[in-house]
Amino acid sequence: MTEASALDAPHLPAAADEPIRVLLVEDEAIVAQDLEETIARLGYTVLGVASEGVQAVCMAAELHPQLIVMDVGLQGDIDGIQAAQMIRERAPVPVIFLTGHRDVQTLRRAVSTGPLGYLVKPFQEIELRCAMEVAIHKHRAEVANREREAALRRNVELLASLSLVDELTQLHNRRGFFELAQQALKVARREQHTLGIFFMDLNGLKQINDQFGHSAGDQALRDAAEVLRRTFRESDIVARLGGDEFVALARVNRDTSALNKRLREQVALMNTDEQRHHPLQMSIGTALFNVTSEDDVESLIARADAAMYEEKRSSNRRSGS
C-alpha cells in the first residue's frame, strides 16, 4: 500500500461527531503496523489489532468496534471470512475485507457474508479511505432504514390497537389516515422528499345502490379499495374517508403523473371482468406537498379535492352532460 501526501490530514465522514472506532485484523505484522498507522492518520481510532480469526471474534465482542478492517487469509482455525460471519451474527458491524486473492470462489465466499467493502492488495491509501467512508455511510443508512421500518411496524400496531381501519374495505379510515399522514408530512419536511396526495371519488355509487342494491354498492367500494391496493405501495397511506371518497398519500419522484396513470390502468383492468354488472369509475384529483410550505393534511386534501371536482366537471362537459 502506498501513501498519498494529500491525505495526511485526518478526514472523517461529515456526520461523525468523534473518531470511528476500528478493529484491524491482519496476520502479517509489518502490514498490520503500516495499516494501523494509515488508519490513525486518516482520523480513525484503532481499538486493537488481531492476527487470528478466533482472536478477532473475541476482540470484537469485547471492544465493540464501529468498523472492522479484516484480512481474508488469516492463520489459525478460521479465516477472515468465517470470523466476519461469526462477528456479524452477534452484532451488525460493517466489515471491509482485504485480500491478496483474486479467485472467484474466494470473492463469492466473501460477498456471502455481506461486507461493505472489498479491497485487493496492493491498494492505494485513497482507496482504503474511500472504502472506509463508504462502508460507514452505508451502515448508517442501513441502521436508519431499520429504524424507519421498526417505526412503521409500531405505527401499524398502533393502528390495529386503535381500530383505525375501515371495516368494509380494510383500508385505513379517516382517523387512521390523519394519524399517519401527519407523521408522514413531518418526515417529508425533515428528509426533504416529495409527497403526492390523491383524492378519489367512486362515481355512480348511488345509481349502483338504487339499481343493483346496497350489497352491489358495498362490493363496488371493496373493488375500489382493491384497485388502490394494487396501485400504491405498502409504505403509502391509503384510506377510505367515508361514503364514496378515498384518499392516498404517496412518496413520488417529481409529480403524480406516473401513479395517476397506474391508478387509471388498474381501474381499466378491474373493468375487464366480464361478470361485472356495472363499470367501476373514479374521478381523481392530485396535489403535491411542498416541504417549504405550511401545508397540513386538511389543506392538501382540499387542494386534491378541488382538482378532482375540476376533472369531474371537465369530463361532464366533454360528455355533454
PyMOL commands that set and color helices and strands:
alter all, ss='L'
color gray80, all
select helices_A, chain A and resi 5-7+29-41+53-63+80-90+104-112+125-161+174-191+205-212+214-231+257-270+297-319
alter helices_A, ss='H'
color red, helices_A
select strands_A, chain A and resi 21-25+45-50+67-71+95-99+117-120+195-202+237-242+245-251+282-289
alter strands_A, ss='S'
color yellow, strands_A
deselect
rebuild
show_as cartoon
